[in-house]
């Protein structure tokens, strides 16, 4: 039974190593294939403009960030005013 467990552990280790090696080789092969494809003169079309994505993202998130900052500043000022009022009322 111990022999079976030992073989099972070794098989699991070997399987993980083989899977990692296969994944690494496939990534390298894909990279080489992509380099040769672009070097052969195929035209790559731009599907999404990065500038448009940046502008759209800024327009979508900008009001939320401004709103959050204004709420944070308001809370800070209210707490500061409350502490100031407390300090004057506790002087008795």
N, C-alpha and C positions, 0 to 999 in steps of 0.2 A: 504494500500500500504506500509506503514511503517513496518507493521508486516511482510509482505512478504520479504522486504529488510533485516530486522533483522534476520529472519529465514534463509535467503540465506547466510548472513555473518556467522551465527553460523554453518551452514552446511559446508561452505568452511573451517572454522577453524577446525571442527571436522574431515573433510575429510583429511586435511593436517596432523593432529595428528595421525589418523589411518594409513595413508600411511607411516609416519615416523616410527610408532611402528611396522608395518608389515615389513618394510625394515630392521629395527634393529633386529627383531626376526629371519628373514630369514638369515641375516648375521651370527648371533650367531649359528643358527642351521647348517649352512654350515660349520662353523668353527669346531663345535663339530663333525660333520660327517667326516670332513677331518682328525681330530685328531684320531678318532676311526679307520679310514681306514689305516692311517699310522701305528697305534699301532698294527693293526692286522697282520702286517708282509708283506703287499704288497710291492713289489719292485718298487721304483720310479726311472724311467729312466731319465737321464739328457739329455734333448733335445738340449740345447745350452750350451757350455762351456763358463763360464764367462771370463776365461783367454783368450780364442780365440776372444771373442767379444772385450775385452779391447785392445788386440794387433791389431786387424783389425781396430778398431776405431782410435787408435793412428797412425797407418800407413796411414789412409785416411785423418785425420785432421792435422797431424804433419806438412806437407809441407805448408798448408795454414796458420797455425799459424806462422811458421818461415817466410814466405813471408810477412805476415801482420806486424810482428815485424820489419822486415828489412825495409819495406816501412815507418813505423812510425819513425824509427831511422833516415832514410835518410831525411825525411821531417823536423825532429827536427834539424839535422845538417845544412841543407840548410837555414832554418829560422835563426838559430844562426849565420851562416856566413853572411847572408844578413844584419842582425842587426849590426854585427861588421863592415861590409863595410859601412853601412849607418852612423854609429857613427863616422867613420874616415872622410867621405866625408862632413859631416855637420859641421865640426869644423871651417871652413873658417874664 
